[in-house]
Amino acid sequence: MGGIGFIGGKFLPLHQGHVYAITQAACRCDELYVVLSHSSIRDRKLCEEAGIKPIPFEVRLRWLSTLVKDMENVRVLAVEDCADSDENYDWEAGAADIKRKIGKKIDLVFSSESAYDPIFCRLYPEAAHIILDESRSQVPISATQIRNEGVYTHWQHIPAVVQPYFVKKVVVVGTESCGKSTLTRYLAKIYNTVFVEEYGRTICEEVGGCDTILTPEYFPHIAYGHKMKEYEALQKANKLLFIDTEAIVTQFYSELYTGQTFPVLDQIAKEQAYDLWLFMEPDVAWVDDGLRVHGEEQVRLHNHEKLRQMLDERGITYVTLRGNYAERLQGAMQHVDQLLKTTSQRAGIGLD
């Protein structure tokens, strides 16, 4: 074939059916333009109706750009329209915008719908309409189906570049020796995903201790490093990401060890977003691992209440876990399962 082609869509969300069509189209022309059609009103309404969080066009544009970055003949364009629903989409205005954006004679138009044939023949009379996998036998999925039935139900059809956007983040917080690390690791094993270790502990192990050894400049570094670990783990997570500690706890330890607080840690805490907070009571035996120094019962309780106050002051909604390790694990699983169930119910599906 050859020539200039384009394939368009809302990509709300991008799925493997889109990926199949884009790669097939790229093989059939010299240049392929992937056109993201977006309308803030329509797209927000579609997400609200499906009970999923809005997906800004910039996010979808990033997905597409990441997907095709190693496809030398493929370019991604964004074209805004003013439709408030699919039914009100202005095909003529849209075609004019697409032609203007591409700026070249269009030879091929790709879609998966033969119903578009009359429209494309009228709007792109010099272009051939190529239909790709109309029966969806290669990838039996649609974006509408994903929105209505839930992303997790069709996780296998969500590309790797898209999955991190929908991962639920569960953070485990608490003071010294309350079982955070153990619970984080165990939850990751049970839910077949990855986890983020407490980066402050990694630093303590590197320098040989925490109390009196960690000087103030370490704590912003710990917060930055921890966030980078979160970002890296998010790219590998399977629906859930479990995280040991975050910026508020880092601020707590900064006060505990150095007597100083850092505005940057509060700013990081304001920007971070977790779907579930698990707050650990200090009612398991304190373990001296060579790094911990605050094992006295009254000190443990005082530190615990201080951290609770810091969470409350920042308006954090958390669930408290107490009891032995088995009881904590069971309690955590109940809350995680509820998080997944609520997410699925919002998408209108049942859990059998």
C-alpha positions, 0 to 999 in steps of 0.5 A: 500500500504505502502513502499517508494514513491515519487512525483515530479514536478517544482511547478511553482507555487505550487497550490491546485492540487499539494496539493491534489496529495501530501496529497493523496500520503502521505496516500498511503505510509510509506514515501513520498518524494516530489521532487522539480525538478529545473533548473535556465535557464528553470524556469526563461524562463517559468516565463519570457514567462508568464510575472511573476516575477521569482520564485527561487527554494529556495522559492518553496522549502520553500513553500513545506517545510511549506506545509508538516511540520506537515505531519510526513511521508513526506520529501521534496528534491530538485534536480537540472537539466540542462534542458533549456526547458521541452522538453530537460529534461533528464529523465534518469539523473533525475531518477538517481539523484532522486534515489541517493537523496532518497537513498532507494528502491522506491516502488511507483511513483505518478503523474497525467499523464498516459502518464508517464507510459512507462517512469516510468516503464522503469526508476523505474521498481520495482515501481508501478505508481499511477495516481492521479486525471488525469482528474483534476476533484478534482482540475481543475487547472495546473501550466501552466494554472496559469502562462498563465492566471495569479495568480489572476485569479486563486487565489482560487487555490493558497495555503495560504503558496504561496499567500504572494509571489504574493501580491502587496504592496501599500504604502501610504506616506506623512507628518502629517495630510495629510490623510494617515491613512484614505486612507489606511484603506478605500482602504483595505476595498474596496479591501477586504484585510488587512492593516498595521498601522503606527507603529510610531503612535502606539509608540507615543500613547504608550508614550503619544506624539512624539515631544521632547518625542521620543528620538533617540533610538525609531526610529530604533525600529519603523522601525523594528516593522513596518517591522514585522507588514508588514510581519504579514499582508502579511500572511493574505492579499488578493492580495493587502496589503496597508501600512501606512508609511515606513522607509524613512518616519521614517527617516524623522520623526527622523530628524524632532524630534531629528535632527538625522539620522540613517544608519540602516533606510537607509539600511531598505529603500534600502531593502524594495520593494513596487509595488506602492507608493502613495504620499499625498499632505498636502492640506486637513485641518490639524487635531489636534489629540493630537499627531501632532505639525506641523500644521502651513501652511508654516511648513507643506509645508516645511516638505512636500517638505523635504519628497519629496526631500528624496524620489527623492534622493532615486530614488523612483517612486511615484504618487501624490494624492491631493484634498479632501478625495473623490478625493484622494480615487478615484485617489488611486483606479485608480492607484491600479486598473491599478496595478492589470490590468498591472499584469493581462495583463502581464500574457496574460489575458483580463479583461472583 
